[in-house]
């Protein structure tokens, strides 16, 4: 198995990485948001609320 950061042979002590340095580089990528799971959800709750209000206003009959 090769290290996912630098492609050297992995070390059993740091598996799947080759060293503590590469393990720390990987951790840093997780912590700063470099690794993300794609989503179609709104970025924040305000966008979701506004979208739901627009949809509800389309469905509700308007008072006379």
N, CA, C and O atoms as CSV, one atom per row, in Angstrom:
chain,resi,resn,atom,element,x,y,z
A,1,UNK,N,N,0.858,-1.168,0.000
A,1,UNK,CA,C,0.000,0.000,0.000
A,1,UNK,C,C,0.908,1.236,0.000
A,1,UNK,O,O,1.943,1.265,0.666
A,2,UNK,N,N,0.499,2.248,-0.756
A,2,UNK,CA,C,1.283,3.479,-0.794
A,2,UNK,C,C,0.573,4.583,-0.016
A,2,UNK,O,O,-0.646,4.566,0.156
A,3,UNK,N,N,1.359,5.524,0.441
A,3,UNK,CA,C,0.848,6.658,1.201
A,3,UNK,C,C,-0.021,7.524,0.289
A,3,UNK,O,O,0.403,7.872,-0.813
A,4,UNK,N,N,-1.230,7.876,0.733
A,4,UNK,CA,C,-2.104,8.694,-0.111
A,4,UNK,C,C,-1.624,10.141,-0.269
A,4,UNK,O,O,-2.136,10.865,-1.123
A,5,UNK,N,N,-0.664,10.565,0.529
A,5,UNK,CA,C,-0.155,11.936,0.447
A,5,UNK,C,C,1.048,12.029,-0.489
A,5,UNK,O,O,1.077,12.881,-1.377
A,6,UNK,N,N,2.044,11.153,-0.294
A,6,UNK,CA,C,3.281,11.281,-1.075
A,6,UNK,C,C,3.594,10.078,-1.963
A,6,UNK,O,O,4.552,10.126,-2.734
A,7,UNK,N,N,2.820,9.014,-1.874
A,7,UNK,CA,C,2.960,7.801,-2.695
A,7,UNK,C,C,4.158,6.922,-2.323
A,7,UNK,O,O,4.476,5.993,-3.065
A,8,UNK,N,N,4.834,7.187,-1.193
A,8,UNK,CA,C,5.880,6.274,-0.713
A,8,UNK,C,C,5.195,5.064,-0.086
A,8,UNK,O,O,3.987,5.071,0.149
A,9,UNK,N,N,5.992,4.018,0.183
A,9,UNK,CA,C,5.441,2.838,0.852
A,9,UNK,C,C,4.946,3.229,2.239
A,9,UNK,O,O,5.605,3.989,2.948
A,10,UNK,N,N,3.785,2.708,2.621
A,10,UNK,CA,C,3.242,3.051,3.937
A,10,UNK,C,C,3.997,2.320,5.044
A,10,UNK,O,O,4.565,1.248,4.831
A,11,UNK,N,N,3.989,2.915,6.208
A,11,UNK,CA,C,4.629,2.356,7.397
A,11,UNK,C,C,3.512,1.800,8.275
A,11,UNK,O,O,2.536,2.504,8.535
A,12,UNK,N,N,3.630,0.553,8.738
A,12,UNK,CA,C,2.573,-0.024,9.573
A,12,UNK,C,C,2.223,0.840,10.786
A,12,UNK,O,O,1.077,0.843,11.235
A,13,UNK,N,N,3.200,1.568,11.313
A,13,UNK,CA,C,2.965,2.415,12.480
A,13,UNK,C,C,2.006,3.577,12.155
A,13,UNK,O,O,1.243,4.014,13.018
A,14,UNK,N,N,2.050,4.069,10.915
A,14,UNK,CA,C,1.236,5.221,10.519
A,14,UNK,C,C,0.223,4.885,9.429
A,14,UNK,O,O,-0.349,5.781,8.807
A,15,UNK,N,N,0.008,3.619,9.207
A,15,UNK,CA,C,-0.848,3.168,8.112
A,15,UNK,C,C,-2.150,3.941,8.040
A,15,UNK,O,O,-2.787,4.108,9.080
A,16,UNK,N,N,-2.583,4.415,6.910
A,16,UNK,CA,C,-2.092,4.149,5.555
A,16,UNK,C,C,-0.982,5.097,5.115
A,16,UNK,O,O,-0.608,5.091,3.942
A,17,UNK,N,N,-0.451,5.906,6.014
A,17,UNK,CA,C,0.564,6.886,5.656
A,17,UNK,C,C,1.968,6.318,5.835
A,17,UNK,O,O,2.154,5.256,6.430
A,18,UNK,N,N,2.953,7.049,5.308
A,18,UNK,CA,C,4.339,6.587,5.434
A,18,UNK,C,C,5.016,7.177,6.665
A,18,UNK,O,O,6.028,6.652,7.129
A,19,UNK,N,N,4.463,8.261,7.193
A,19,UNK,CA,C,5.117,8.942,8.311
A,19,UNK,C,C,4.101,9.770,9.089
A,19,UNK,O,O,2.958,9.953,8.669
A,20,UNK,N,N,4.551,10.255,10.220
A,20,UNK,CA,C,3.713,11.142,11.033
A,20,UNK,C,C,3.421,12.434,10.269
A,20,UNK,O,O,2.325,12.987,10.361
A,21,UNK,N,N,4.417,12.908,9.515
A,21,UNK,CA,C,4.248,14.134,8.744
A,21,UNK,C,C,3.089,14.011,7.763
A,21,UNK,O,O,2.234,14.894,7.704
A,22,UNK,N,N,3.050,12.923,6.991
A,22,UNK,CA,C,1.972,12.742,6.018
A,22,UNK,C,C,0.624,12.572,6.718
A,22,UNK,O,O,-0.396,13.047,6.219
A,23,UNK,N,N,0.612,11.901,7.866
A,23,UNK,CA,C,-0.631,11.775,8.633
A,23,UNK,C,C,-1.107,13.149,9.084
A,23,UNK,O,O,-2.304,13.431,9.053
A,24,UNK,N,N,-0.175,14.008,9.505
A,24,UNK,CA,C,-0.532,15.363,9.932
A,24,UNK,C,C,-1.002,16.222,8.762
A,24,UNK,O,O,-1.918,17.031,8.912
A,25,UNK,N,N,-0.376,16.049,7.597
A,25,UNK,CA,C,-0.817,16.777,6.396
A,25,UNK,C,C,-2.257,16.403,6.078
A,25,UNK,O,O,-3.074,17.273,5.774
A,26,UNK,N,N,-2.570,15.119,6.146
A,26,UNK,CA,C,-3.930,14.657,5.883
A,26,UNK,C,C,-4.916,15.228,6.904
A,26,UNK,O,O,-6.000,15.680,6.534
A,27,UNK,N,N,-4.546,15.210,8.178
A,27,UNK,CA,C,-5.400,15.771,9.221
A,27,UNK,C,C,-5.649,17.258,8.956
A,27,UNK,O,O,-6.774,17.739,9.096
A,28,UNK,N,N,-4.602,17.973,8.577
A,28,UNK,CA,C,-4.740,19.391,8.275
A,28,UNK,C,C,-5.726,19.641,7.143
A,28,UNK,O,O,-6.476,20.616,7.173
A,29,UNK,N,N,-5.726,18.763,6.145
A,29,UNK,CA,C,-6.678,18.904,5.028
A,29,UNK,C,C,-8.109,18.721,5.515
A,29,UNK,O,O,-9.012,19.422,5.060
A,30,UNK,N,N,-8.322,17.795,6.428
A,30,UNK,CA,C,-9.672,17.614,6.988
A,30,UNK,C,C,-10.088,18.835,7.799
A,30,UNK,O,O,-11.218,19.311,7.684
A,31,UNK,N,N,-9.173,19.334,8.614
A,31,UNK,CA,C,-9.503,20.435,9.511
A,31,UNK,C,C,-9.741,21.757,8.786
A,31,UNK,O,O,-10.552,22.564,9.238
A,32,UNK,N,N,-9.049,21.994,7.668
A,32,UNK,CA,C,-9.246,23.265,6.965
A,32,UNK,C,C,-10.321,23.188,5.885
A,32,UNK,O,O,-10.577,24.175,5.196
A,33,UNK,N,N,-10.955,22.021,5.731
A,33,UNK,CA,C,-12.065,21.902,4.790
A,33,UNK,C,C,-11.666,21.524,3.378
A,33,UNK,O,O,-12.494,21.610,2.471
A,34,UNK,N,N,-10.424,21.109,3.157
A,34,UNK,CA,C,-10.012,20.697,1.810
A,34,UNK,C,C,-10.758,19.445,1.359
A,34,UNK,O,O,-11.056,19.286,0.176
A,35,UNK,N,N,-11.055,18.568,2.297
A,35,UNK,CA,C,-11.847,17.376,1.985
A,35,UNK,C,C,-13.292,17.696,2.322
A,35,UNK,O,O,-13.603,18.095,3.444
A,36,UNK,N,N,-14.170,17.519,1.352
A,36,UNK,CA,C,-15.587,17.794,1.571
A,36,UNK,C,C,-16.433,16.761,0.865
A,36,UNK,O,O,-16.009,16.161,-0.122
A,37,UNK,N,N,-17.611,16.559,1.368
A,37,UNK,CA,C,-18.582,15.694,0.723
A,37,UNK,C,C,-19.542,16.608,-0.030
A,37,UNK,O,O,-20.127,17.521,0.555
A,38,UNK,N,N,-19.700,16.364,-1.311
A,38,UNK,CA,C,-20.585,17.198,-2.123
A,38,UNK,C,C,-22.022,17.076,-1.632
A,38,UNK,O,O,-22.468,16.005,-1.222
A,39,UNK,N,N,-22.728,18.187,-1.683
A,39,UNK,CA,C,-24.105,18.211,-1.226
A,39,UNK,C,C,-24.906,19.186,-2.070
A,39,UNK,O,O,-24.369,20.177,-2.564
A,40,UNK,N,N,-26.180,18.907,-2.233
A,40,UNK,CA,C,-27.063,19.823,-2.935
A,40,UNK,C,C,-27.876,20.646,-1.950
A,40,UNK,O,O,-28.751,21.411,-2.354
A,41,UNK,N,N,-27.594,20.495,-0.659
A,41,UNK,CA,C,-28.304,21.241,0.371
A,41,UNK,C,C,-27.875,22.704,0.347
A,41,UNK,O,O,-26.747,23.013,-0.039
A,42,UNK,N,N,-28.769,23.609,0.759
A,42,UNK,CA,C,-28.371,25.021,0.844
A,42,UNK,C,C,-27.200,25.198,1.799
A,42,UNK,O,O,-27.048,24.440,2.756
A,43,UNK,N,N,-26.378,26.198,1.535
A,43,UNK,CA,C,-25.192,26.433,2.358
A,43,UNK,C,C,-25.532,26.811,3.782
A,43,UNK,O,O,-24.790,26.480,4.707
A,44,UNK,N,N,-26.643,27.501,3.971
A,44,UNK,CA,C,-26.988,27.873,5.330
A,44,UNK,C,C,-28.496,27.822,5.540
A,44,UNK,O,O,-29.264,27.743,4.581
A,45,UNK,N,N,-28.896,27.865,6.753
A,45,UNK,CA,C,-30.297,27.696,7.117
A,45,UNK,C,C,-31.176,28.817,6.581
A,45,UNK,O,O,-32.346,28.590,6.271
A,46,UNK,N,N,-30.624,30.038,6.467
A,46,UNK,CA,C,-31.426,31.154,5.956
A,46,UNK,C,C,-31.875,30.897,4.525
A,46,UNK,O,O,-33.018,31.189,4.173
A,47,UNK,N,N,-30.986,30.353,3.693
A,47,UNK,CA,C,-31.361,30.032,2.315
A,47,UNK,C,C,-32.478,28.991,2.290
A,47,UNK,O,O,-33.413,29.094,1.496
A,48,UNK,N,N,-32.377,28.001,3.152
A,48,UNK,CA,C,-33.397,26.962,3.213
A,48,UNK,C,C,-34.745,27.545,3.637
A,48,UNK,O,O,-35.777,27.215,3.053
A,49,UNK,N,N,-34.735,28.402,4.642
A,49,UNK,CA,C,-35.979,29.018,5.124
A,49,UNK,C,C,-36.614,29.862,4.029
A,49,UNK,O,O,-37.821,29.776,3.806
A,50,UNK,N,N,-35.814,30.683,3.340
A,50,UNK,CA,C,-36.347,31.517,2.261
A,50,UNK,C,C,-36.941,30.669,1.140
A,50,UNK,O,O,-38.001,30.998,0.608
A,51,UNK,N,N,-36.276,29.601,0.787
A,51,UNK,CA,C,-36.772,28.713,-0.267
A,51,UNK,C,C,-38.098,28.068,0.145
A,51,UNK,O,O,-39.024,27.972,-0.660
A,52,UNK,N,N,-38.180,27.631,1.390
A,52,UNK,CA,C,-39.414,27.008,1.875
A,52,UNK,C,C,-40.552,28.024,1.909
A,52,UNK,O,O,-41.687,27.690,1.569
A,53,UNK,N,N,-40.263,29.265,2.317
A,53,UNK,CA,C,-41.299,30.301,2.345
A,53,UNK,C,C,-41.807,30.604,0.939
A,53,UNK,O,O,-43.006,30.799,0.746
A,54,UNK,N,N,-40.915,30.645,-0.039
A,54,UNK,CA,C,-41.335,30.882,-1.433
A,54,UNK,C,C,-42.241,29.758,-1.916
A,54,UNK,O,O,-43.264,30.011,-2.553
A,55,UNK,N,N,-41.871,28.525,-1.617
A,55,UNK,CA,C,-42.686,27.385,-2.044
A,55,UNK,C,C,-44.052,27.399,-1.362
A,55,UNK,O,O,-45.068,27.125,-2.001
A,56,UNK,N,N,-44.078,27.713,-0.081
A,56,UNK,CA,C,-45.347,27.757,0.643
A,56,UNK,C,C,-46.251,28.874,0.117
A,56,UNK,O,O,-47.468,28.703,0.040
A,57,UNK,N,N,-45.664,30.006,-0.241
A,57,UNK,CA,C,-46.491,31.115,-0.752
A,57,UNK,C,C,-47.078,30.777,-2.121
A,57,UNK,O,O,-48.131,31.308,-2.473
A,58,UNK,N,N,-46.449,29.933,-2.883
A,58,UNK,CA,C,-46.988,29.490,-4.182
A,58,UNK,C,C,-48.207,28.589,-3.968
A,58,UNK,O,O,-49.164,28.636,-4.741
A,59,UNK,N,N,-48.165,27.776,-2.922
A,59,UNK,CA,C,-49.218,26.796,-2.669
A,59,UNK,C,C,-50.422,27.401,-1.952
A,59,UNK,O,O,-51.550,26.954,-2.165
A,60,UNK,N,N,-50.205,28.400,-1.114
A,60,UNK,CA,C,-51.283,28.966,-0.314
A,60,UNK,C,C,-52.136,29.912,-1.151
A,60,UNK,O,O,-51.611,30.725,-1.911
A,61,UNK,N,N,-53.490,29.797,-1.002
A,61,UNK,CA,C,-54.350,30.772,-1.707
A,61,UNK,C,C,-54.207,32.134,-1.076
A,61,UNK,O,O,-54.088,32.251,0.144
A,62,UNK,N,N,-54.217,33.160,-1.893
A,62,UNK,CA,C,-54.079,34.529,-1.390
A,62,UNK,C,C,-55.423,35.033,-0.914
A,62,UNK,O,O,-56.436,34.789,-1.569
A,63,UNK,N,N,-55.460,35.740,0.225
A,63,UNK,CA,C,-56.741,36.276,0.742
A,63,UNK,C,C,-57.241,37.395,-0.176
A,63,UNK,O,O,-56.455,38.096,-0.812
A,64,UNK,N,N,-58.562,37.541,-0.226
A,64,UNK,CA,C,-59.175,38.558,-1.092
A,64,UNK,C,C,-59.213,39.869,-0.445
A,64,UNK,O,O,-59.697,40.835,-1.035
